[in-house]
Each structure stands twice: as C-alpha cells, then as structure tokens.
C-alpha cells in the first residue's frame, strides 16, 4: 500500500462532509441542535457526526 500511496493510486476513502459542512455541523451542535437531526440532514450516521465533533482538526 505504501508504494501505491506514493504513486497516488491509493488515496483512501473520501470524507463524508466537505470542510464547510463539517464546520457547520460543529457550530450547530455547539448551539444545541440534536446530533440525530444533523446526521439525518447531512445523510451521515450519528457516529460520523460524533467523529467530526471529537476530531482535533476538521477532516479534509
């Protein structure tokens, strides 16, 4: 896999949300919106919402 990464053939999975969406999810969750409602709106799981909330940096 390391050789494939160097060639650019293996880039991994795309993020569920773009950076702007991740920032918006964090802002809205901090404002008190329910995580389940945010997950449903963005078409992701609650676990993914929590991943974005607990990440040190916004996944790119």
N, C-alpha and C positions, 0 to 999 in steps of 0.2 A: 504494500500500500504506500510506503514511503516514496518509492520510485514513481508510482502513479501520481502522487500528490505533486512531486517536483515537475512532472510533465504537465500538470494541470488537468489530468484525466479524472482524478478523484477529488471532488470538492466537498463532498458531504451533502447533507440534507439542507434544503433551503429553509430559512427561518419562517415560522408561521405568520409573523407580522413584520411589516416594514418598520423602520426606526420610528417614524412619526406615529404609527399606530401604537407601538409599544409605549412611547412617551404618553400618549393619550390614555391608554389603559392604566398606567401608573397614576396619572393625575386624577382620573375619575375614581379609581379605587381609593385613593387617599381622601377624596371628597366624600366617601361613604357609600358609593354605589356597590350593589351586590356583585360579587365575583361571578356568580352563575349567570346573571343578566349580561355582564360584559362578555363572558365566554360565548353565550348564545348569539349575541350581536356580531361578534367577530368570527364566528364559525370555528372556534377552537374549544378545547376542553378546559374545565376549571383548573386542572393540573397545569396546563400550559399557562394559564393566567398567573397562577402562583409562581411558576418558574420565572416569568417576566418580572413579577413583583420582587422576588427574592434575589434576582441576579444583581451582581455588583455593577455590571455595565449592561447597557442595552445590547442584546444580541444583534449582530449585523447580518 
